[in-house]
Amino acid sequence: MIYVVATLTVKPEKRAELIEAAKDCIAATRQEPGNIAYDMHESVTDPARMVFVEQWENAEALGPHGKSDHMRAFGRVAAACLSAPAKIEIITPAKVDVR
């Protein structure tokens, strides 16, 4: 299993536009094979910071997501809404023996 954490910094005047565009992308992504969860969150300390947290079965399932029509459409809108490049991090659960 892998997770993707994508942090976006949004221009204040474009925040509503980004949220609106994200709705279709979120709904479509949740239907993709291998997607377990896909949610958008907002910072409680910085209204310009939006964070997507994604959960995928594996890297192979994630691969087609970036090339999907709904991600391309969202990417076009996001490009005009962001004030800084997106920070995208792929993580996996840590192997920690807790006893």
Contacts in CASP RR format, 6 or more apart in sequence:
PFRMAT RR
TARGET T0000
AUTHOR 0000-0000-0000
METHOD contacts of the structure
MODEL  1
MIYVVATLTVKPEKRAELIEAAKDCIAATRQEPGNIAYDMHESVTDPARM
VFVEQWENAEALGPHGKSDHMRAFGRVAAACLSAPAKIEIITPAKVDVR
1 36 0 8 1.000
1 55 0 8 1.000
1 56 0 8 1.000
1 57 0 8 1.000
1 58 0 8 1.000
1 92 0 8 1.000
1 93 0 8 1.000
2 55 0 8 1.000
2 56 0 8 1.000
2 58 0 8 1.000
2 59 0 8 1.000
2 62 0 8 1.000
2 90 0 8 1.000
2 91 0 8 1.000
2 92 0 8 1.000
3 53 0 8 1.000
3 54 0 8 1.000
3 55 0 8 1.000
3 56 0 8 1.000
3 90 0 8 1.000
3 91 0 8 1.000
3 92 0 8 1.000
3 93 0 8 1.000
4 52 0 8 1.000
4 53 0 8 1.000
4 54 0 8 1.000
4 56 0 8 1.000
4 62 0 8 1.000
4 88 0 8 1.000
4 89 0 8 1.000
4 90 0 8 1.000
4 91 0 8 1.000
5 51 0 8 1.000
5 52 0 8 1.000
5 53 0 8 1.000
5 54 0 8 1.000
5 88 0 8 1.000
5 89 0 8 1.000
5 91 0 8 1.000
6 51 0 8 1.000
6 52 0 8 1.000
6 54 0 8 1.000
6 86 0 8 1.000
6 87 0 8 1.000
6 88 0 8 1.000
6 89 0 8 1.000
7 49 0 8 1.000
7 50 0 8 1.000
7 51 0 8 1.000
7 86 0 8 1.000
7 87 0 8 1.000
7 88 0 8 1.000
8 18 0 8 1.000
8 49 0 8 1.000
8 50 0 8 1.000
8 51 0 8 1.000
8 52 0 8 1.000
8 78 0 8 1.000
8 81 0 8 1.000
8 82 0 8 1.000
8 86 0 8 1.000
9 48 0 8 1.000
9 49 0 8 1.000
9 82 0 8 1.000
9 83 0 8 1.000
9 84 0 8 1.000
10 18 0 8 1.000
10 48 0 8 1.000
10 49 0 8 1.000
10 50 0 8 1.000
10 81 0 8 1.000
10 82 0 8 1.000
10 83 0 8 1.000
11 48 0 8 1.000
11 81 0 8 1.000
11 82 0 8 1.000
11 83 0 8 1.000
12 47 0 8 1.000
12 48 0 8 1.000
14 80 0 8 1.000
14 81 0 8 1.000
14 82 0 8 1.000
15 47 0 8 1.000
15 48 0 8 1.000
15 50 0 8 1.000
15 81 0 8 1.000
17 77 0 8 1.000
17 80 0 8 1.000
17 81 0 8 1.000
18 50 0 8 1.000
18 77 0 8 1.000
18 78 0 8 1.000
18 81 0 8 1.000
18 82 0 8 1.000
19 40 0 8 1.000
19 50 0 8 1.000
21 73 0 8 1.000
21 74 0 8 1.000
21 77 0 8 1.000
21 78 0 8 1.000
21 81 0 8 1.000
22 40 0 8 1.000
22 50 0 8 1.000
22 52 0 8 1.000
22 74 0 8 1.000
24 70 0 8 1.000
24 73 0 8 1.000
24 74 0 8 1.000
25 70 0 8 1.000
25 71 0 8 1.000
25 73 0 8 1.000
25 74 0 8 1.000
26 38 0 8 1.000
26 39 0 8 1.000
26 40 0 8 1.000
28 68 0 8 1.000
28 70 0 8 1.000
29 35 0 8 1.000
29 38 0 8 1.000
29 54 0 8 1.000
29 65 0 8 1.000
29 68 0 8 1.000
29 70 0 8 1.000
29 71 0 8 1.000
30 37 0 8 1.000
30 38 0 8 1.000
32 61 0 8 1.000
32 64 0 8 1.000
32 65 0 8 1.000
32 68 0 8 1.000
33 61 0 8 1.000
34 56 0 8 1.000
34 57 0 8 1.000
34 58 0 8 1.000
34 61 0 8 1.000
35 54 0 8 1.000
35 55 0 8 1.000
35 56 0 8 1.000
35 57 0 8 1.000
35 61 0 8 1.000
35 65 0 8 1.000
36 55 0 8 1.000
36 56 0 8 1.000
36 57 0 8 1.000
37 53 0 8 1.000
37 54 0 8 1.000
37 55 0 8 1.000
38 52 0 8 1.000
38 53 0 8 1.000
38 54 0 8 1.000
38 55 0 8 1.000
39 52 0 8 1.000
39 53 0 8 1.000
39 54 0 8 1.000
40 50 0 8 1.000
40 51 0 8 1.000
40 52 0 8 1.000
41 50 0 8 1.000
41 51 0 8 1.000
41 52 0 8 1.000
41 53 0 8 1.000
42 49 0 8 1.000
42 50 0 8 1.000
42 51 0 8 1.000
43 49 0 8 1.000
43 50 0 8 1.000
43 51 0 8 1.000
48 83 0 8 1.000
54 62 0 8 1.000
56 62 0 8 1.000
56 65 0 8 1.000
59 90 0 8 1.000
62 90 0 8 1.000
65 71 0 8 1.000
66 72 0 8 1.000
78 86 0 8 1.000
END
